[in-house]
């Protein structure tokens, strides 16, 4: 079969096709046409792989956000970055700290009372109804 100059594919040229209808197989097994199709699939895969290699010849690893990964700096760099981040923190004042602490203690007391009441009610239910038999 002749190679189509415009598309680079084997087979009939674009002008010889009969109005978009698929070509009927010439024999039951497909014969040479199936072999050509397998060859063109393989060559398509190879061409796609070549294009990917040409576009990205040596891409370094990227993070999920797409930024280039930075080189590792070790423990000392990590500690330095932690200290830098801690300097940026807006630390609470004494008044705000006391208010937050009291709010946490009240919430813990309320939940504790609720759990104590639920435990007492359920233990009496189990003791009087389920075990009285």
C-alpha positions as CSV (number, residue, x, y, z in Angstrom):
1,X,0.0,0.0,0.0
2,X,1.1,3.5,-0.6
3,X,1.9,6.0,2.1
4,X,-0.3,9.1,2.3
5,X,2.0,12.1,1.9
6,X,-0.2,14.5,4.0
7,X,-0.8,12.3,7.0
8,X,2.1,9.9,6.9
9,X,-0.2,6.9,7.3
10,X,-0.3,3.8,5.2
11,X,-3.5,3.1,3.2
12,X,-5.6,5.0,0.7
13,X,-5.1,8.7,0.3
14,X,-7.8,11.0,1.6
15,X,-9.4,11.6,-1.8
16,X,-10.0,7.9,-2.5
17,X,-12.3,7.2,0.4
18,X,-15.9,6.6,-0.4
19,X,-17.9,9.2,1.7
20,X,-16.8,8.1,5.2
21,X,-18.0,4.5,4.9
22,X,-15.8,1.9,6.5
23,X,-13.9,-0.3,4.1
24,X,-15.3,-3.9,3.9
25,X,-12.8,-6.7,4.6
26,X,-11.6,-8.6,1.6
27,X,-11.5,-12.0,3.4
28,X,-12.9,-13.5,6.5
29,X,-9.7,-13.1,8.6
30,X,-8.9,-9.7,7.4
31,X,-5.5,-10.9,6.1
32,X,-3.0,-8.2,5.3
33,X,-5.3,-5.4,6.4
34,X,-5.2,-6.7,10.0
35,X,-1.4,-6.9,9.9
36,X,-1.2,-3.3,8.5
37,X,-3.5,-2.1,11.3
38,X,-1.3,-3.8,14.0
39,X,1.7,-2.2,12.4
40,X,0.2,1.2,12.3
41,X,-0.9,0.9,16.0
42,X,2.6,0.0,17.0
43,X,4.1,2.8,15.0
44,X,1.5,5.2,16.4
45,X,2.6,4.2,19.9
46,X,6.2,4.6,19.0
47,X,5.6,8.0,17.5
48,X,3.7,9.1,20.6
49,X,6.5,8.0,22.9
50,X,9.0,9.8,20.7
51,X,7.0,13.0,21.0
52,X,6.8,12.7,24.8
53,X,10.5,12.2,25.0
54,X,11.1,15.2,22.7
55,X,8.8,17.5,24.7
56,X,10.2,16.5,28.1
57,X,13.7,15.2,27.7
58,X,14.8,15.3,31.3
59,X,12.0,16.5,33.6
60,X,12.9,16.6,37.3
61,X,10.4,15.4,39.9
62,X,7.6,17.8,40.8
63,X,5.4,18.2,43.8
64,X,1.6,17.7,43.6
65,X,1.2,21.5,43.1
66,X,3.5,21.4,40.1
67,X,6.4,23.3,41.6
68,X,9.9,21.9,41.3
69,X,11.0,19.9,44.3
70,X,13.6,21.6,46.4
71,X,16.8,19.9,47.3
72,X,16.9,18.4,50.8
73,X,18.7,20.5,53.4
74,X,18.7,18.2,56.4
75,X,17.8,18.6,60.0
76,X,19.5,22.0,60.5
77,X,17.6,23.6,57.7
78,X,14.3,22.1,59.0
79,X,15.0,23.6,62.5
80,X,15.8,26.9,60.9
81,X,12.5,26.9,58.9
82,X,10.5,25.9,62.0
83,X,12.0,28.8,64.0
84,X,11.2,31.2,61.1
85,X,7.6,30.0,61.1
86,X,7.3,30.4,64.9
87,X,8.4,34.0,64.6
88,X,5.5,34.6,62.2
89,X,2.9,33.3,64.7
90,X,0.5,35.9,66.3
91,X,0.7,34.6,69.9
92,X,-2.3,35.2,72.1
93,X,-2.0,37.7,75.1
94,X,-2.6,36.7,78.7
95,X,-6.3,37.8,78.6
96,X,-7.1,35.8,75.4
97,X,-5.2,32.8,76.8
98,X,-7.2,32.8,80.0
99,X,-10.5,33.1,78.1
100,X,-9.7,30.2,75.9
101,X,-8.6,28.0,78.8
102,X,-11.8,28.7,80.7
103,X,-13.9,27.9,77.6
104,X,-12.1,24.5,77.3
105,X,-12.5,23.6,81.0
106,X,-16.3,24.4,80.8
107,X,-16.7,22.3,77.7
108,X,-14.8,19.4,79.3
109,X,-17.0,19.6,82.4
110,X,-20.3,19.7,80.4
111,X,-19.2,16.6,78.3
112,X,-18.1,14.8,81.5
113,X,-21.4,15.4,83.2
114,X,-23.3,14.2,80.1
115,X,-21.2,11.0,79.8
116,X,-21.6,10.3,83.6
117,X,-25.4,10.7,83.3
118,X,-25.6,8.4,80.2
119,X,-23.4,5.8,81.9
120,X,-25.6,5.7,85.0
121,X,-28.8,5.5,83.1
122,X,-27.6,2.7,80.8
123,X,-26.0,0.7,83.6
124,X,-29.3,0.8,85.5
125,X,-31.2,-0.3,82.4
126,X,-28.9,-3.2,81.8
127,X,-28.9,-4.2,85.5
128,X,-32.7,-4.0,86.0
129,X,-34.1,-5.0,82.6
130,X,-31.6,-7.3,80.9
131,X,-30.0,-9.1,83.8
132,X,-33.2,-9.5,85.9
133,X,-34.2,-12.8,84.7
